[in-house]
Amino acid sequence: MSTTFSRFIAFSLLSAGFISLSATHQPVSDELFKSSVFTPVNGFTSGVEGPAVDKSGTLYAVNFAKEGTIGQITPNGQASVFVELPAGSVGNGIRFNKRGDMFIADYPKHNILKIVMGTKQVSVFANEPRMNQPNDIAIDSQDRLYASDPNWKAGTGNIWRIDSDGKITLLEANMGTTNGIEVSPNNKKLYVNESAQRKVWAYDLSSGGKASNKRLLIEFPDFGMDGMRCDTKGNLYIVRHGKGTVAKISPAGKLIQEIKLTGKRPTNIAFGGKDGRTAYVTLQDQGNLETFRVDTPGREWAMQQK
């Protein structure tokens, strides 16, 4: 998440030449949970978000160089434009289904976009005018998507499910500012956080994609939250927007540790690398990605290997 105004300022500075695209890439440390700069500072706009890794291991994130793009990133941190979205569309969360298709939350147009990777063809997979703005998305083993839907001005939000045929169902309305969203490794839990309220909620998730039995997983006393992902043990990695850390939370809701980042405003996280144990974090204030090694592979990475 980032405001339209902050994105405009960052892009204006970039266009005017006041922000440099150069930065020294730091080698990824083998030491666990030690973050280093991965892509050049300000190579992405302040709207950098939605990191996701496809089955081949290629990393993507939204808003490379300008708004409305999807950036593709090499293993050594060099980014380029993969595709430009239709005029007026701006991406946020990204996920991949079992076929390898890319899905993007397009928040200005209330869309979930789909890209067929072989052709780079962009289409509207689902549209819901009642949405405030589809923000982060998660995907389960049946290729169902789950979207957070915040209203930042009102401090409220919703959760939606998007089935594999594009049908959209409202799972819950009138929450706090829903943001990060994720599914557990066994597909039996749905996690959603509320940025302004600093709460993370857990739901039971049925085989048909229905959410029930809402309960508080953890609440933080300060700073905000944005995207989050599970590892294969069910631990949640939650980026702490404003604090400059990634919090690792157990399935029982206990804080295991916090990983310190160089930037202060992380927006999202994904797992990849050859073994699924490399974390990639997008940074709003740095306009780039950082990376660190973890002890357990990411859930979605493991799901793609099957």
N, C-alpha and C positions, 0 to 999 in steps of 0.2 A: 504494500500500500504506500502511495505517496500522493501528495496533493497536486492538482493540475498546475497551481501557481509555482510550486517548487520545481516541477518538471520544466515549465516554461523558462524560468530563470536559468536553470542549468543548461538548457539547450541554447538559449540566447548567448550565454557566455562561451559555450563551445563554438558556436557559429562565428562569434566575433573574434575568436582566437585567444581569449583570456584563459581558457582551460587547455592544458596540454594533454595530448593523447598518449604521451610517452611515459613509461614507467618500467622499472627494472623488474623482470619476472624473477621471483624467488623460487628456488627449487623446493618441491614438496618435501617436507621433513618426514622421515620415517618414524619420528617420535609421535606417539599417539596424542591427539587432542592439542597439537601445537599448530596454530593457524599461521598461514603465510599468504601474501598477495599472489593471486593467480593470473588475473588479466590486468592490463594497464589501467591506471586510475583515469576515470572520466572517458573511457572508451564507450561505455553505455551512458544513457541519460540517467537522471535521478529516478526515473521510472523503471529501472532494472528490476526484474522480478522473474518468478516462475521458472527457476532452473529445473531442468528435467533431462534425463539421460535415456536415449533410445536403446534398443536391444543390441545394437552394434557397439555401444559405448560412447557415442557422440553426445556431447553436451550442448544444450540450447538454453537461451534466456531471452526475454523480451526486451525491446527498445535498445538495440545496438545502434549507436551513433545518432539516431533520431527516433522520435516516437513512431509507433506503428510498424516496427520491424520485428523480425525474429532473428536473433544472432546465433551463429553456429561457432563453436569454440573447439579448437584443436587440443590435443593432450598437453601441449606446451603453453597453452593460454593465449593463443592468437585467435581473435574473433573476426568474423566477417558477416555480412548480411546473408542469411539463408533465404528469406522471403520477405517481401513487403506485403502487409495486409491491405485489404480494400480501404479506400479513402474513408476516413472517419473512424476506423476501427483501431483500437489500442488494446494490446494483450496484457494479461496479468498472469494467472496460473497456467501451467502447461502440464499435460499428462499424455501418456501413450497407452493405447489398448493392445491386446494380444496380437493383432494383425500388424502392429507397428504404425498405425495412424496417429497423428498428433492432434490433440484437442486443446483449444486455447479459450480461456475466459476473455471475452471481448466486452469490457465493461461499458463503454459509451453507448454501444448499440444493443445491449442486453442479449448478446449472443453467446453461444458456444460454437466456436469455429472448428472446422475439421480440415486437416491438411493430409492428403494422400502423399506419403513421403516420396514415392517413386516419381511422381509427376509434379509435385509441389502445387497441386491444384487446391485452392482454398474455397471452401463452401460453408454455408451456414448449416450446422448440424442441428441446432435447436435455438429457438428464440422465445423469450418470455417478457413481454412488455411490463408485466407486474414486478419484475425484478428492479431493485434499486440499482445494482451494478454487480454482475457476477464477478467474483474476486478470485479467491483461491478455489482450486478443484482437487478432488481426490478420486481414485478409481479402485473398484474392488475386483475380485477374481472373475466376475461375470461381466466385466466391462461396463458396469454401471458407474456413472459419474455422480459426485456429490459436490455441490457448489455452495460456498458461503456467499452472503449477499448483504453487505453492510450499508447502512445509511449513516454516513459519518456525521452529518450535521445534526441529525436527530439522536444519535447515539443508540440506534436500534439495528436490528438485522434479522435475516431469515436463513433457513437452510432448504435447499432444493435437491431433488434427485433427478438425474437425467438418465433414462434407460437407454439400452443399446440401440433402440429404434428411434431415439430422439424425443420420446415422450417425457414431459416434465411434470413432476409431482412436488408440491410444497410439503416438506416434512415438518417444519416448525416455523412459526412466525413470531414477531414481537419479542425477539431476544435482544441481547446487547449487541454491540458492534461486532458481529460475526466476522472472522477473518481466517486464520489458519484452520485447515480441515484435513483429516486423515482417517484411514481405515486400518484396523489392527491386522497383524499377519494372518490370523485365523478367520478374518472377515466377519467376526462376531461383535465387533465394537466400532463405533463411529466416534471420533474425537473432534470437537469444535472449540476454538477459543474465541473469547470476546476481548478485543484489544483494549478498549477504554475501561472496561470493568475488571480486566486482568484476571479473568477466570477461564479455566479450561474444563469443559463438560465432556462426560462420557455417556454414550447411549448404547443400549443393546441393539444389535443390527440383525434382523431376521434374514433367512435365506432369500426372501423376496425383496429385501432392501428397505424394510420398514424399521424406523427408529423408535425405541421406547425406553422406559426406565432411566430417564435422565438423572444424572447425579454429578456432583462437583468432584472433579479429579484433583485439581490443585488451584490455589489462588495465590497470586504474587502481591506483595505489599507495595511495589513500586514499578515504574517503567511499563512500557507497553509490550505487546506481542504481535507477531505477524505469522509467517508461514511455519509449518511443522511437518516432520516426516517420522515414520517409525523405522526402527531396525527390525531384524528378523526375530529378536527376542521380545518385541513389543515395547521397547523403550521409545519414548517420544523425544525427538530433538526439536526444541522450540526456540526460534530466534527472538531475542529480547531487544526490540526496537527502542533505541535511546540509551540502552545500557551497554551495547556493544558486546554481547555475549550470546552463546547458544546454550540453553539449559537442557540437560539430559535428565528426563523424568522416567521413573520406573512405571510399569503397568499399574502399580498400586498407588501412584501419585506422589512418590517420594522423590525429592531432588537428589540426584546422584552426584552431579557435578555441573559446573559451568565452564564453558570453553571461551576464553577471551579472544576477541577479534581485534584487528587493527582499526576497522571502522566502528562507528557508534550506532549506525542505523541499519542493521540487517533487515532484509525484507523476506527472504525465503531460503530454503535449503533443499538439496537433493543429494542422493548417493550414487556413486558410479565407480569408475576405475576397473581394473582387471578383475578385482575380487569383490567389488561392491562396497569396499571399506574406505573409499575416499569421499569426503563430504565437500560439497560446493555450496557456498553461501553468497547471495547477492547483497550488495551494500548500496543503499540509497545515497548516503553522504559521500561515498567514494566513486560511485558510478562504475563499479567493477565487481569482480568476484574474488573471494578468498577461498582457501582450501585447507583441510586438515584430515589426518588419518584417524579412523575410529577402530574399535575392537570387534565390531559385529557388522555384517553386511546390511545394507538397506533393504527394507521389505519389498519395495517395488522392483528394485534391481533383481532380487532373488526370484520374484514372480515372473519376470521377463525371461529368465533362464530356463524355465520349465517348458 
